[in-house]
Amino acid sequence: AVAQIENCRLALKLYRMDNGVLPTQRQGLQALVEASPLDPKPARFPKEGYLERRTLPLDPWGNDYVYLIPGSRGEAYEVICYGRDGEPGGLDEDADISSVDL
């Protein structure tokens, strides 16, 4: 999960460099694999997208990653894995992993 969140962080930085803005929360992380039809539409979107695959990865437990903009602690954005249980909070394998903490 940590490696995938790091990949999303890098992709989001590249997206912002190319387009001047981050994808909106409504556009979501899907905007990293295909040009969003929602405004603000990306000015420049590479044919291959911003991730190695044309589909978003799921976390190790088969759940979607959560994308918040702004982040929960005032950051520009946050990418979260809610752990094995798929719910906020938890301990051990149920613990959240956030881009803010990496």
C-alpha positions in Angstrom: 0.0 0.0 0.0 2.8 2.4 0.8 4.5 1.9 -2.6 1.2 2.4 -4.4 0.4 5.6 -2.4 3.9 6.8 -3.2 3.3 6.1 -6.9 0.0 8.1 -6.7 1.9 11.0 -5.0 4.4 11.1 -7.8 1.7 10.9 -10.5 -0.2 13.7 -8.8 2.9 15.9 -8.8 3.4 15.3 -12.5 -0.3 16.0 -13.2 0.0 19.3 -11.3 3.2 20.2 -13.2 1.5 19.5 -16.5 -1.9 21.0 -15.8 -1.3 23.6 -13.1 -3.9 22.0 -10.8 -4.5 18.8 -9.1 -7.5 16.6 -10.1 -10.5 17.6 -8.2 -12.0 15.2 -5.6 -14.9 14.7 -8.0 -12.4 13.7 -10.8 -10.6 11.5 -8.3 -7.6 9.4 -8.9 -9.2 8.1 -12.1 -7.9 11.3 -13.6 -4.4 9.8 -13.4 -5.3 7.0 -15.8 -7.7 8.8 -18.2 -8.3 12.4 -19.1 -11.3 13.5 -17.1 -14.3 14.9 -19.0 -15.1 17.0 -15.9 -13.9 20.6 -15.5 -11.2 21.6 -15.1 -10.2 19.4 -18.0 -6.5 18.7 -18.1 -4.7 21.0 -20.6 -2.0 18.3 -21.2 -2.7 14.7 -20.7 -0.1 12.1 -21.8 -1.5 9.3 -24.0 -0.3 6.7 -21.5 -1.6 8.5 -18.5 0.3 9.1 -15.3 0.4 5.6 -13.9 2.1 2.5 -15.4 -1.2 0.8 -15.9 -4.4 2.1 -17.4 -6.4 1.0 -14.4 -6.2 2.3 -10.8 -4.6 -0.1 -8.4 -6.6 -1.5 -5.5 -5.0 -1.7 -2.1 -3.6 -5.0 -0.9 -7.1 -5.9 0.5 -8.9 -5.2 -2.8 -10.3 -1.8 -1.7 -10.1 1.5 -3.6 -7.7 4.2 -2.4 -9.4 7.3 -1.0 -8.5 10.7 -2.5 -9.2 13.8 -0.5 -8.6 17.3 -1.7 -7.8 19.2 0.5 -6.3 16.6 2.8 -7.8 15.9 6.3 -5.0 17.9 8.0 -4.9 20.9 5.6 -2.5 19.4 3.0 -3.2 20.1 -0.7 -4.4 16.4 -1.0 -4.3 13.1 0.7 -4.3 9.5 -0.6 -5.5 7.0 2.0 -5.6 3.2 2.4 -8.0 2.2 5.2 -6.2 -1.1 5.8 -7.6 -4.6 5.9 -11.0 -3.7 7.3 -11.6 -0.9 4.8 -12.8 1.5 7.5 -11.2 4.6 9.0 -9.0 3.9 12.1 -7.9 0.6 13.3 -4.7 -1.1 14.5 -2.1 -3.4 12.9 -3.4 -4.6 9.5 -6.6 -2.5 10.0 -4.6 0.7 10.5 -4.9 3.6 8.0 -2.0 4.4 5.7 -2.0 8.1 4.5 0.2 9.9 2.1 0.5 12.6 4.8 2.4 10.2 7.0 4.9 9.0 4.4 
